């Protein structure tokens, strides 16, 4: 079985440590080549300073601030790399760890081109409760102003993106989420290939609106037969789940999984950004779904090897 090359994008957060620990656990059991990457986000630093044209003051103080803050960020990055390498060695994995500088998203995208999957930690969103002000109780003000790295990557990256929000229990299954007729065979085969790689059962759940008829759902019979030929030892189960219409983005809460399940959500490029099979942008799942581990699979960019006899399903037009 060919080794999978994984890129771990990390910072100093608890979520990044959770993602790293998961990668080490997977690498201990499966043929995985892991590269860790930290980016000194000097482009984001300019955006933080928000200096454009001279007005009340010239550019000098801003340039000096950028240089001083950049120096500190590089020192922090070097410290993080050293700590990561120590922890990786303690787990028996002398991983390659790189320190890049520039725009964080662009640098992750650049290195992802030679990897099979990108893994990133993400702070789970918690709604603001009564009596709390912004920033308390886990309600983060940044959600009001800009996307996190995981949210942004989920909308544009053409490699599988694994988002880790909490410390994960060992996976006992992979759950593929389908809806409508979009990218069914591409997603089905890729999920089967990944489940076979990790030696896990695969659960395929087809979601449909409450007013839809079961007779209108896609017939997976032939696809199940073909998958069985490709992966004869794979334990495969299929099921259906109803989504009740009414509340906007209701599926975000209804697509729920046990803590020991990796949920796999196919995405397709539409225009300049990706869309989930539900028609919404994947960043909404990252922000609101609350699932411990989510794998966003770009079905139109990455697909497992298919037999000639397996027809291709129509993609989104």
C-alpha positions, 0 to 999 in steps of 0.5 A, spaced: 500 500 500 502 506 497 504 511 503 500 517 504 503 524 504 500 529 509 501 536 510 500 538 518 499 546 518 500 548 525 500 554 530 501 554 537 494 552 539 491 546 543 487 545 536 494 544 533 496 540 538 490 535 537 491 535 530 498 533 531 497 528 536 492 525 531 497 525 525 502 521 530 497 516 532 495 515 525 502 514 522 504 509 528 499 504 524 499 506 517 504 508 512 504 515 512 509 521 511 508 527 515 510 534 514 509 539 519 508 547 516 508 553 520 507 560 517 510 566 519 504 570 516 508 577 514 502 578 509 497 578 515 501 582 519 501 588 514 493 587 514 493 587 521 497 594 521 492 596 516 496 602 513 495 604 506 497 611 504 500 617 509 495 621 512 496 624 519 503 620 519 507 617 514 509 610 513 515 610 517 512 608 524 508 602 520 514 600 517 518 599 523 512 596 527 512 591 521 519 589 522 519 589 529 513 584 530 515 580 524 522 579 528 518 577 534 513 572 530 519 569 526 522 568 533 515 565 535 515 560 529 522 558 530 520 556 538 514 552 535 518 548 530 523 546 535 517 544 540 514 540 535 520 537 533 521 535 540 514 532 541 515 528 534 521 525 536 518 523 543 513 519 539 518 516 534 517 520 528 523 525 526 518 529 522 520 534 517 518 540 519 518 547 515 518 554 517 515 558 511 514 566 511 509 570 507 501 569 506 499 563 510 493 561 506 498 561 500 504 558 503 499 552 505 496 551 498 503 551 495 506 545 499 499 542 499 500 540 491 505 535 493 501 532 499 495 527 499 492 531 504 492 537 509 490 537 516 489 543 520 486 544 527 480 549 528 477 552 534 470 550 535 465 556 535 461 556 541 454 561 541 454 567 545 450 565 551 445 570 555 449 575 559 456 574 555 460 579 552 464 578 545 470 574 547 467 571 553 465 563 553 468 561 547 464 566 542 470 569 538 470 576 535 474 574 529 468 570 526 465 577 525 470 580 521 474 574 517 475 567 516 479 562 520 485 559 516 481 552 516 474 556 514 478 559 508 482 553 506 475 549 506 472 553 500 478 553 495 483 548 496 483 542 491 486 537 496 482 533 502 482 537 508 482 534 515 479 539 520 480 537 527 476 541 533 477 537 539 482 531 541 479 525 537 478 519 540 480 513 535 476 513 529 472 506 529 468 508 522 468 513 516 461 516 515 460 519 508 455 524 507 451 524 500 445 529 498 442 529 491 446 526 485 452 530 486 459 527 485 456 520 488 461 515 485 467 519 485 466 520 493 463 513 494 470 510 491 474 515 495 471 514 501 472 506 500 479 507 498 480 511 505 476 506 509 480 501 506 487 504 507 485 506 515 482 499 516 475 502 518 468 500 516 465 505 511 458 508 513 454 511 507 449 516 509 444 519 503 440 525 506 434 528 503 429 533 504 423 531 508 418 532 502 422 528 497 420 521 496 425 515 497 423 513 490 427 519 488 434 517 491 439 515 487 440 507 486 447 505 489 446 498 488 451 497 482 456 502 485 456 498 492 457 492 487 463 495 484 466 497 490 466 490 493 470 488 487 475 493 488 475 492 496 473 485 498 475 486 505 471 493 506 465 493 511 460 497 508 453 499 510 448 504 507 443 508 510 438 514 509 437 520 513 431 525 513 433 533 513 427 537 515 426 543 511 424 550 514 430 553 518 436 555 514 442 551 514 438 546 518 443 540 515 449 543 519 446 541 526 443 535 523 449 532 520 451 529 526 456 524 528 459 520 534 466 522 537 469 516 534 467 517 527 470 521 521 465 525 517 467 526 510 463 531 506 464 532 498 465 538 495 465 541 488 468 547 485 463 552 483 466 559 480 471 561 485 469 557 491 467 550 493 460 548 495 458 542 499 453 537 496 448 541 500 449 547 496 452 551 502 460 553 502 464 548 507 466 554 511 459 553 515 460 546 517 467 548 520 464 554 524 457 551 526 457 543 525 461 542 532 463 535 529 470 533 532 473 531 525 471 533 519 474 531 512 472 535 506 473 531 500 474 535 493 470 530 489 472 533 482 479 534 484 481 527 487 478 521 486 480 514 487 482 509 481 476 507 478 474 500 474 473 502 466 466 499 468 464 504 473 460 509 470 461 517 472 455 520 475 454 527 473 457 533 476 454 540 478 453 544 472 
